Amino acid sequence: AWRAALGPVDWSVFLLGSTGCRKSTVAALVQSLWGPVTWDSLPESWESTPNALEAAAHLAKDALLTIDDYRPRGSRYERDRIAVAADRVLRSAANGAGRGRCTIDGSRIGTRRARGLILTTGEELPEGASLVARMLVVDVRPRDVDLDALSEAQRDAAAGAYARALGSFLRSEAAGYGARL
């Protein structure tokens, strides 16, 4: 997540695990580097439309964007819709390119490529070996999360400690920026 603040990232992080293993809660702690967030107030969900997710990934420049709860369910149409959204958004992040667009008269308008790091949670991986190869997949098992440590981390995040830590990191990086040019 710290890497996202330093510029373009060509991969995504996928927290994979069964229901109840606290994937969304862990994702919220990481997202809290940009300000306090809880598991039930994450920025995006795979229930959003592909266009909405592309727009959010574009707006999250040099930031982390959590997209919660990848779990294709329901009708074949719904499963396909979520799979297409994941492929479009996660592939855009990996390739550093978005879909080209034109107005009705054929004039080209800008693309909305992902410009930050995408962190997603889910109960199964999207299909496609090349897409999965562009992700850091982290298996989260039911007993992996220490509940006492989690509660302490949530208190720190709610108090803004994580966001202050990211601010300090960025100030430190900015101070040394000229020396690296």
Secondary structure, 3 states (H helix, E strand, C coil): CHHHHHCCCCCEEEEECCCCCCHHHHHHHHHHHHCCCCHHHCCEECCCCHHHHHHHHHHCCCCEEEEEEECCCCCHHHHHHHHHHHHHHHHHHHHCCCCCEECCCCCEECCCCCCCEEEEEECCCCCCHHHHCCEEEEECCCCCCCHHHHHHHHHHHHCCHHHHHHHHHHHHHHHCHHHHC
